Amino acid sequence: MTALAYLALGKAVGVPPFMLAISVPKALKEAVAAARTGVVRLDAPATAENLLRSLKA
């Protein structure tokens, strides 16, 4: 099997969970941005305290 074939197999397994993991912080950041004006900074980890801090900033 060629290296290209292995790359194609890896994408079928690795990309969907990776994209799902990225979507949660992105959605939280967009929710904070919708609730307030200005630049949004969301620190990791996205705990309830950090989300409230982002809303108040």
N, C-alpha and C positions, 0 to 999 in steps of 0.2 A: 504494500500500500504506500502511496506517495505521501509526502509531507502535506500537500494540499488536501488530500483526502482526510488526513487526521485533523486538520484545521476545520474542515467542514463538519466533522463529527463532534468536535469540541464545542462548536457554536450551538449545536442542537441541545446540548446539555447545560452549558455555562451561561449563556447570554440571558435567557428569561429570568432566572433568579437574580442576576446582577441588575437587570433593568428594574425589576420589582423593588429591589433594595434602594435604588436611586430615586424611585418615584415617591416614596414616603416623605423624605426630607424636602423634596421639591414641592410637593403638595402642601406641606406645612408652611413653607416659606411663602408660597403664593397666598395661602389663607391669611397669614400675618400681613402681607402686603395689601390685601384687599381691605383689611380692617383699619389700616393707618396709612398716612402719606409719608413720603421720604424713603431713604435708603433702608432696606431691611437687612439686619444682620442676625442670623440664626446660628448660635454656637452649638457645637456638638458636645455631648449628646443632647438630643432634642427632648429633654425632660419637660415636665409641666412648668417647672420653675424657669427654665430657659425660654420657653414659649411666652410666658407672662412677662419676662424681662424684655423680650423683643417687642411685645405689644406696648409696653410702657416707654420704651426708648424713643 
